[in-house]
Amino acid sequence: MTTVTLETCLANILIVLTLTTCTCGQRNPSDRSAMQGECSRFDYEHKLLERLVVMELAQKTVDEAERKLWVGITELQKELKNKSKEIADLNAAITQLRTDMNTGFTQLTSPVIFKVKKSPSVYISGSDVILFDNVETNVGGAFSVDHGFFKAPVAGTYSFALQVCCYPKTWVSYDIKVRGQQAGETRAGDNSFYDCSTEVTVHTLAVGNEVWVQHRDGNGVDKHWATFSGVLLNAANVAV
């Protein structure tokens, strides 16, 4: 069965109305008077139907435009939904990155470890900075043998340990200094025996913060080598 569209039906109606009007206009003069009323009625109906056809065609155009508009809106909504998911995924990635930066994972940073010793031959007096002349390990190169300072290469939490020992009937006291402030103290001494003292301290440092060991007082010289060590526990963004 052949499908006839609405536009074809409307066009056929216009053709019929046009032919009817033309027929009325082509009557003989003697017949026109009798047909005047009939032609006037046909003319009115023709114009009315013509307007209806035009309105129907216009409505069809509006309907088609509305359909295309809704198709476009639907596609836009799908695209916005996809973009929203992309933005949500990006925000989640940024949040995870911030968490990793704030928490700090040592695997994200090169390890920082050092252990140094001071031999008894290194002379100290007053409040000298202790120069540890023997390096056992210095991973990351953050400890300076020349100056006796450890300088934090990355921000994070560090642990430091200091041990000193002295002969009988002598005593000695060392301080751990963090950013110029006392952060720990070792004091060793005994009248009858060799004596040792150990101090462990944990601090959060910013990049470039310095840590060192400083002589406080005492009348003895280390029997065994004094040792100073440190390790980066975890890296984190900090401002100290």
ROMAR-905250 format. One record per residue (C-alpha): residue in one letter; x, y, z. Coordinates in steps of 0.02 Angstrom, whole numbers, padded with zeros to 5 digits, always signed. Example, Ala and Ser with C-alpha at 12.3 -4.5 7.8 and 13.67 -1.06 7.14 Angstrom:
A+00615-00225+00390/S+00684-00053+00357/
This chain:
M+00000+00000+00000/T+00067+00170-00052/T+00084+00293+00094/V+00019+00468+00057/T+00099+00605+00161/L+00003+00749+00240/E+00093+00872+00128/T+00035+00778-00029/C-00147+00777+00032/L-00143+00962+00068/A-00065+01001-00100/N-00202+00900-00189/I-00336+00998-00095/L-00260+01162-00154/I-00259+01100-00334/V-00444+01051-00325/L-00490+01219-00250/T-00392+01311-00382/L-00476+01213-00523/T-00648+01247-00447/T-00612+01433-00439/C-00550+01433-00617/T-00708+01343-00673/C-00816+01475-00592/G-00715+01610-00676/Q-00734+01529-00848/R-00926+01523-00850/N-01022+01606-00995/P-01082+01783-00958/S-01262+01724-00967/D-01229+01594-00831/R-01126+01703-00715/S-01273+01791-00637/A-01353+01627-00588/M-01190+01557-00525/Q-01134+01714-00432/G-01190+01651-00265/E-01116+01480-00293/C-00948+01550-00348/S-00943+01671-00202/R-00972+01526-00083/F-00836+01423-00169/D-00718+01572-00164/Y-00746+01593+00023/E-00722+01408+00057/H-00569+01406-00054/K-00486+01548+00042/L-00534+01470+00208/L-00465+01300+00162/E-00311+01380+00086/R-00277+01465+00252/L-00306+01302+00344/V-00185+01213+00228/V-00055+01349+00253/M-00079+01341+00441/E-00066+01152+00438/L+00094+01159+00337/A+00163+01291+00455/Q+00116+01182+00605/K+00204+01036+00521/T+00360+01143+00503/V+00348+01197+00685/D+00327+01017+00741/E+00478+00962+00641/A+00582+01104+00712/E+00525+01060+00888/R+00570+00877+00859/K+00745+00925+00800/L+00762+01042+00950/W+00721+00903+01072/V+00841+00786+00982/G+00975+00919+01002/I+00932+00944+01186/T+00941+00756+01216/E+01112+00745+01134/L+01171+00895+01235/Q+01111+00815+01396/K+01207+00657+01353/E+01363+00759+01318/L+01344+00856+01480/K+01324+00693+01575/N+01485+00627+01499/K+01574+00790+01539/S+01510+00784+01717/K+01583+00609+01736/E+01749+00668+01666/I+01750+00815+01788/A+01706+00699+01933/D+01848+00581+01885/L+01968+00728+01873/N+01915+00793+02044/A+01940+00620+02117/A+02114+00611+02043/I+02157+00784+02113/T+02092+00732+02285/Q+02196+00574+02282/L+02350+00673+02229/R+02324+00796+02372/T+02304+00651+02493/D+02466+00573+02432/M+02557+00739+02447/N+02491+00776+02621/T+02515+00601+02689/G+02683+00575+02608/F+02748+00407+02552/T+02932+00369+02563/Q+02924+00275+02399/L+02884+00439+02312/T+03049+00513+02374/S+03228+00455+02369/P+03279+00383+02539/V+03372+00495+02659/I+03482+00403+02786/F+03645+00448+02870/K+03758+00384+03010/V+03920+00468+03059/K+04049+00450+03198/K+04170+00566+03288/S+04339+00496+03330/P+04420+00541+03498/S+04557+00633+03404/V+04434+00770+03353/Y+04462+00908+03481/I+04310+01002+03548/S+04289+01140+03676/G+04159+01263+03736/S+04002+01256+03630/D+04082+01191+03472/V+03978+01108+03336/I+04031+00926+03335/L+04121+00877+03175/F+04089+00693+03141/D+04239+00642+03037/N+04192+00463+02994/V+04044+00429+02879/E+03966+00256+02883/T+03821+00300+02768/N+03752+00459+02691/V+03613+00411+02571/G+03548+00569+02490/G+03706+00667+02534/A+03613+00777+02659/F+03747+00772+02796/S+03898+00887+02776/V+04058+00817+02853/D+04146+00984+02834/H+04018+01082+02935/G+03936+00946+03041/F+03761+00997+02984/F+03619+00891+02916/K+03510+00992+02794/A+03338+00919+02752/P+03331+00887+02564/V+03142+00858+02568/A+03003+00909+02687/G+02944+00773+02804/T+02962+00687+02971/Y+03137+00634+03024/S+03207+00531+03167/F+03379+00574+03240/A+03485+00476+03365/L+03640+00528+03460/Q+03753+00422+03572/V+03906+00474+03674/C+04019+00376+03791/C+04156+00431+03911/Y+04296+00365+04022/P+04273+00332+04209/K+04285+00486+04320/T+04240+00599+04171/W+04078+00664+04098/V+04017+00745+03940/S+03856+00825+03877/Y+03799+00850+03695/D+03643+00936+03628/I+03544+00900+03469/K+03497+01064+03387/V+03350+01079+03266/R+03336+01247+03176/G+03446+01319+03312/Q+03338+01258+03456/Q+03382+01121+03579/A+03288+00962+03532/G+03378+00832+03638/E+03523+00805+03758/T+03644+00665+03800/R+03742+00666+03963/A+03862+00526+04007/G+03980+00504+04156/D+04022+00391+04304/N+04154+00389+04441/S+04195+00204+04424/F+04139+00141+04254/Y+04133+00185+04071/D+03965+00265+04035/C+03859+00294+03879/S+03702+00396+03845/T+03582+00393+03697/E+03451+00518+03640/V+03319+00489+03503/T+03209+00629+03440/V+03081+00648+03300/H+03046+00812+03210/T+02953+00877+03059/L+03066+00980+02946/A+03041+01091+02797/V+03161+01089+02651/G+03326+01168+02704/N+03302+01152+02893/E+03465+01109+02979/V+03504+00988+03121/W+03671+00970+03210/V+03755+00914+03372/Q+03835+01041+03487/H+03949+01020+03638/R+03872+01090+03798/D+03998+01051+03933/G+04102+00913+04016/N+04278+00872+04069/G+04302+00711+03973/V+04335+00648+03800/D+04230+00511+03718/K+04304+00340+03753/H+04215+00268+03603/W+04168+00362+03447/A+04011+00468+03470/T+03881+00424+03337/F+03748+00533+03256/S+03617+00462+03137/G+03455+00510+03053/V+03323+00442+02935/L+03175+00512+02839/L+03020+00425+02906/N+02899+00496+02779/A+02889+00641+02660/A+02752+00772+02673/N+02715+00949+02620/V+02750+01053+02774/A+02798+01231+02812/V+02894+01244+02975/
